[in-house]
Amino acid sequence: MGFLSGLCFSLEKRGRSTGGREEEADDGGEPLELFYELRALQEATNFFSESNLLSRGGFSLIYKGLMPNGQEVAVKKFPLISDQGLIEFTNEVKLLLKAQQKNLVALLGCCAEGYEMILVHEYLPNGSLEDILFEKIAHLDWPKRFQIITGVARGLLYLHEEAPQRIIHGDIKARNILLDEQLNPKIANLGMARFLHWTDPYGYMAPKYLMHRNLSVKTDVFNFGVLVLEIISGERIYDWHGRGETDFLSYAWMLFQGGRSLDLVDPSLDEWDFGEVAMCIQLGLLCCQGSAEERPDMSCVHLMLSSDSSTLPIPGKPSGVSGGIVNDNDENSFSFSSIYEGR
């Protein structure tokens, strides 16, 4: 546990020595601490009560907490009994220390006291995009959907090209997009990148990752493309019943080829911007191309979403998705041991 204590000490030291958003006190006085005492987190979560439980992850439990100052937080608790949980914890702290951007869920601090491993994140009251989009907890009109698409693209651009070290998320999907009060998206679970489960029915994973544990930025681009088409259609890709033997991506491409792209639009949408929807469908298909080299990088994606005059290439048939596996032909993937890279 010495390493974890040292890690949290570095968090505390970082809070004192840098001028970032989380570290500066509201009154201009001493910087805020990034280390939380276990007792304070126990009291904030009613001693990790089941009634405070927000979600269960592969190696973690997330609780809603209320701090004495009235701040609501999400408390992510890792079981020490899992060696993978220990690695995930340290990995996520390292990643999040390097990644601070408005479309990423903010890390507020951590606790490594006794045998507890805990991360403290900002609390996002609207939960995940998965719940709202697929479980129909609330209605998302087209402007909100487009806002979510552009926000996720901006967050991925930061991870890939603007963070102090390049970060590959590896598990972009609706479950890992959280929404704030204004339904602005924030990418969650950066530390899960090393621990994707190929049995997860809601993740999109390339065979080369499964075989060689390699990821690339183009893996994130593919997953983003799938997410875009899910947001437009309101359907989860693995809930798709298809048309005959056609999978969701092939169906979307056939509609595009036949000039009927708008048939993909969620029927619950009463109004939408024709140009934006058509552009997003075409962009989603481009991101899902079978060859990684044919997919745009996130800087191009962001430019396409931000420009009214961009002319998009015509996409070929996208890579198929079957049984949780993306048929990804990426030859330039990054090593599993280098999920984040020095610049």
N, C-alpha and C positions, 0 to 999 in steps of 0.2 A: 504493500500500500504506500510505500515511500514515494514511488513515482507519481502517484495520484496527488499526494499532498504537495509535491513539488510543482505539479502542473497547476494546481489551484493557487499556489504561491505566485507563480508566474502570471496568472490572471490578475491577482491582487496588485502585483507590481505594475502590470500593464495599466491597470486602472489609475494608478497614481502618477504614471509617467507620461501618459499620452492624453491628447485632447479630444478624443472621439466622442460621439454622441452619448454613449452609455456611461462614459467615465466622468463627464463634467457634472458637477452639482448644479441644481436648478438655480440656486442663489449665488452662483459664482464663487462659492467657498471651496472647501476641500473636495477632491474628486470622490465619486461614489465608489464603494467597494464592490468587487465582483465575486467575493467569497461569501457564501451563506452558511450559517450554522445549522446543523441538522435539527436542533430543537425548534428553531424558527420555522423550518419547512414542515416539520411534523405538526406544529400548531396551525400553520397556514392551510394545511390539507386535512385538518381534523384527524391527524395521525394516519394519513393515507387511507382514509375511509373509502369504502366502496361507493358511497354516494357522491364522492368527489372524483371518481374515476371517469376520465374523458375517453380514453381508448387504450387498447392493448396492442403492442407491437410484437415483432418477432423476439426481441430481447429486452423489451422495456414496457413499463406501464406509465401512462401520462395522467396526472391528476390536476384538477383545478385548485389553485391556492389563492388565499386572500391574505396579503401581508398587512402588518399593523398600520401602515400608512394608507391603507385602502387600495393599494395596487393589486390588480388581479394578474396572476402569473400561471403559466403551465409548467408543472414540475414533472420532469421525465426521470423516472427511477429505474435503475438497471440492477438486476439481481447479480450478486457477486458469484453465485454458484456457477455461472456460465463464463468460461474463459472467453468465449466470443463476445459476451456482453462487456467484459472488461476492455477488450480491444476496440469494440464499437464506441464505448464511452470515450476513451482516449483519442480515438480517430475523430470523433465528432467535435470534441473540444478543439483539437488542432485545426480542423477545417474551419470551424466557425470563428476562431480567432483571426483567421485570414480573410474572412468574407463578411463584410458589413455593407448592406445595400438595401434600399427600401422594399425591394421585391423578394427579400430573403427573410425568413423568420429570425428575429433578433435573439441572440444569446445574451441573457442578462447576467449570468453567473453560474457557479457550480458549487457542489459540496462533495468532498471526499473525506468523510469523517467516520472513523471506525471502519465498518464493513459496508458502508453505504456509498453508492456512486450515483450522483444526481446532477442533472442539468436543469437550469431555470431559464425558461424562454418567455418572451412576451406571450400574452394570452390573446388569441384571436376568437372573438365571440361568435362568429358565423360558421365555425367549424370548417369542414373540408368541402372542396368543389364536388367531390364524389357524392356527398350527402345531398347537396342542393340540386345538382344536375341530374343525378340518376334516381335518387329517392324522392325527388320532387318536393323537398321540404319548403322551398320557396321558388317563386317564378323568376327566371333570369330573362330579361328582355335582351334584344340584340345589342344595344349600346353597352350593357354590362358584360355580355359575352365577349364583345370585341375588346373591351377594357381588360378583361382577364387574359385574353390571348396576347395582347400587346405587353401586359405586365409580366407574364411568364417569359416572353421572349426577351424582355429587358433584363430580367434576373439571370437568364442563361447567358446572355451576352456578357454580363458582368463576370460570371463564373469562368467563362471560357477565355475572355480576352482582357478583362480589366482588373481582376483580383490580383493581389500581390503574387499569388501562385495560381496557375491554371487549375481549375477544379472541374472534374467530371462528376456530375451527379449520379448518373447511372440508373435512376429509378423514377424518371419523370412520369407521373400519372395523376389522375384526378384526386386520388387519396392523399397525395403528397403536396397538393396545392391548398393552402389555407386562406381564408378570406377575412378581412378586417371589417370594421363597421360600415365602410363605404363599398364593400365587396371588392376592394383592391386585393390582388393575389399576392401571396407570399410563398415562396418555395420552402418546403420543410424537409427534414430528415436527410440533411447532407451527409451525416455520418453513416447512413445506411448504404452508401455507395459500395463499400467492400463486402456487404452481406446480403446481396440480392438472393432471393430464393427462387430457383427455377420452377418450383411447384406453385408459386404465387399466380393465381389466374388473372390478376389484374396488372401484372407487369409485362413489359415487352422486352425480351432478352434475345440477344444475338447468339447463334450457335458458337461463334468463336469465344464469346465470354464463357459459355458453359464448358467448352472444351479446354480453353487455355487461360481462363480468367483474365481476359483482356477487355478493356473498355476504350472507347474513343469519344471525342466530342461529337462525332457523327452518330454515335449511339443515342446521345441526348437529342440530336436533331431529329432522328427518326421518331423517338418517343414523343417529341413535341408535335410532330406532324400528326401522329395518331390522336394526340390530345386535342388538337385543333379540330379535327373531323368529328371527334366525339362531342365537343362543345357545340358545333354547328348542328349536328343531328340530334343531340340529346340522348344518344344511345351509347352504352358501353360496348366496346368492340367485341367482347366475348359473350355478350348477351344477344349478339346479332344472329338471327335465324336465317338470314340470307335469302337469296333467290336461287333455288336449285342447289348447285354445288358451289355457288359464288361466295367468297368471303367478303367481309365488309369493305376492305380496301379496294379489291377488284371491282366491287359493285360501284363504289364511289368513282373510280376511274372510268368505268363504262358509262356512267351518267355524264361525266365530263366529256368523254369522247363523242357522245351523242348529243351534246349541247343541252343536256337536261340537268346540269349541276344542281339547280335549285330544288330538284326533287329530294335532295338529301336534307334539306332544312327541316328542323324540328317543327312538326305541325302545331305545337303549342305557341309558336311565335306568330303574333298577329301582324307585326310590321318589322321590316328590316331594310337595311341599305343594300340594294341590289349589287352595287359595285364592290362594297366591302365584303359581302358574303361570297360573291364569285371569286374575288381575289384570294380570300382565305381558303376556300376549297382548293384552288389551284396551288396555293402555297403549301397547304397540308400535303397534297399529293407529291409535290416536289421534294418535300422533306422525307417522304417515305419511299424514295427511289431504291431499287434493288442494289445498285452500286453506291457505296458510300461517297465515292468521288463525284457522283452526280447530284448529291444533296448539297444545298447551300450551307454555308456556315452561318452562325447566329448573327454576325454583323450584317450579312446580306439579308437575312430574314428580317432583322430589325429595320433595315433601310426600306425593304419592300412594304412593311406595315406602316412606316412613317411617311411614305411618299404617295402623293396622289397621281404621279405620272410614271411610276415604275412599270416597265413592260416585262412581264414574267415569262420565262421559258415555258414551252409546252412540256408537261411531264410525260414520261413514258409510263408503262404499267408499273405500279408500285410493287415493293417486296411483299410477299404473302406473310400472313401471320397465322400460325396454326399451333394449337396446344401450348400457348405461352411462349413460342419461339419465333423470333424475327429472323427471316432469311436474309441475313446481313452479309454482304460480300466485302466488308471493310478490311483492307490489307494494311492499313496504317494505324492500327489501334495502339493505345498506350498500355504499358505494362500494368498488370494488376497491382504490383507493388508501388506504382507511381500514379496513384489516383489524383494526386495534386502535384504539379510540377513547379520547380523554380523557374523564374523568368531569366 
